[in-house]
Amino acid sequence: MAVYRFKVYFEDDESVWREIEIKSTQTFEDFHNIIQKAIKFDDAHGASFYVSNDTWRKEKEIRILRSRKALQKGTWMHETKIATLIDDPHQKFLYEFDPEGGNWMLHAELMKILPDSPVDYPRISKSNGNPPAQYKATLPTDVIEEDEDEEEIHEEKGGYVHKVTEHYAEGEEGEEEGPTTLRTKTEAEELGEDAGIVGEEEEATEDFEEEGGFEEEEI
């Protein structure tokens, strides 16, 4: 009975690798389990092996079957022995884990064929480098209070927030007549507004004329 020694490493970081030894009669599910142990992942997602050519192109797929209750078609890891797909002394397999999430891809390359020995297989014979974290940590979103948010927006724009003060005109008896906009007669005419809404100087002139103008002093 032969024992296969594979070098397994991450596709995007070849410095992190493991040498794994597995019997020819063991299955791809056994291979999958020992890879998960070697890279310290949680085995909670989908996984597949792909037979590969020398340029790491995907060919035949061997999938993990998570639920065996339903009848499904395919080539499954638990049914497929390693030896049945070894056609080359340097056979290559691609190992894909969590394709819908982390999308981890590892290369598995046959390095050597060994005679059987009285040890437990599969096993990790050598290791190099620390595997990456399976899940990336996320920071909580910073919550900014509404007032602080508005202030930061105005500071970014280089401006200031100006408060608009409304002016009120008083009637003869000191009652408020509501907000008015003080304009000159010319400005009011240009804007098409009521000419009665005029500036302070214009109002003073009209009041003076209504009272009869200048009074002559008796000599």
Residue pairs with C-beta under 8 A, 6 or more apart in sequence:
1 23
1 24
1 25
1 116
2 23
2 24
2 83
2 113
2 114
2 115
2 116
3 21
3 22
3 23
3 24
3 113
3 114
3 115
3 116
3 117
3 121
4 21
4 22
4 23
4 24
4 82
4 86
4 110
4 112
4 113
4 114
5 19
5 20
5 21
5 110
5 111
5 112
5 113
5 114
5 125
6 19
6 20
6 21
6 22
6 31
6 93
6 108
6 109
6 110
6 111
7 17
7 18
7 19
7 108
7 109
7 111
8 17
8 18
8 19
8 20
8 35
8 38
8 95
8 106
8 107
8 108
8 109
9 15
9 16
9 17
9 18
9 106
9 107
10 16
10 17
10 104
10 105
10 106
10 107
10 131
10 132
11 105
11 106
11 107
12 105
13 129
13 132
15 128
15 129
16 128
16 129
16 130
16 131
16 132
17 127
17 128
17 129
18 35
18 38
18 39
18 124
18 126
18 127
18 128
19 111
19 124
19 125
19 126
19 127
20 31
20 34
20 35
20 38
20 108
20 122
20 123
20 124
20 125
21 114
21 121
21 122
21 123
21 125
22 30
22 31
22 34
22 82
22 121
22 122
23 82
23 116
23 121
23 122
24 81
24 82
24 83
24 86
25 81
25 82
25 83
26 81
26 82
26 121
26 122
27 77
27 78
27 79
27 80
27 81
27 82
28 49
28 62
28 77
28 78
28 80
28 81
28 82
29 64
29 76
29 77
29 78
30 122
31 49
31 77
31 82
31 108
31 122
32 43
32 47
32 49
32 64
32 77
32 95
33 43
33 122
34 122
34 123
34 124
35 95
35 106
35 108
36 42
36 43
36 97
37 124
38 124
38 127
38 131
39 106
39 131
40 131
40 134
41 97
41 104
41 131
41 134
42 134
45 97
45 98
45 100
45 101
45 102
46 63
46 64
46 66
46 97
46 98
46 99
46 100
47 63
47 64
47 77
47 95
47 96
47 97
47 98
48 61
48 62
48 63
48 64
48 95
48 96
48 99
49 61
49 62
49 77
49 93
49 94
49 95
49 96
49 108
50 58
50 59
50 60
50 61
50 62
50 93
50 94
50 95
50 96
51 59
51 60
51 62
51 85
51 92
51 93
52 58
52 59
52 92
52 93
52 94
52 107
53 59
53 92
54 92
56 92
56 94
56 107
58 94
60 75
60 85
61 74
61 75
62 75
62 76
62 77
62 80
62 85
63 74
63 75
63 76
63 77
64 76
64 77
65 72
65 74
65 76
65 77
65 78
85 91
85 93
86 110
88 110
89 110
89 113
90 109
90 110
90 111
91 109
91 110
92 107
92 108
92 109
92 110
93 107
93 108
93 109
94 105
94 106
94 107
94 108
95 105
95 106
95 107
95 108
96 103
96 104
96 105
96 106
97 104
97 105
97 106
98 104
102 134
102 135
104 134
144 152
150 161
151 161
154 160
154 161
166 179
167 179
167 180
167 181
167 182
168 176
168 177
168 178
168 179
168 180
169 176
169 177
169 180
170 176
170 177
171 177
180 197
181 197
182 197
182 198
182 199
182 200
183 191
183 193
183 197
183 198
183 199
184 198
184 199
184 201
184 202
185 195
185 198
185 199
185 202
187 199
188 194
188 195
188 197
188 198
189 195
198 206
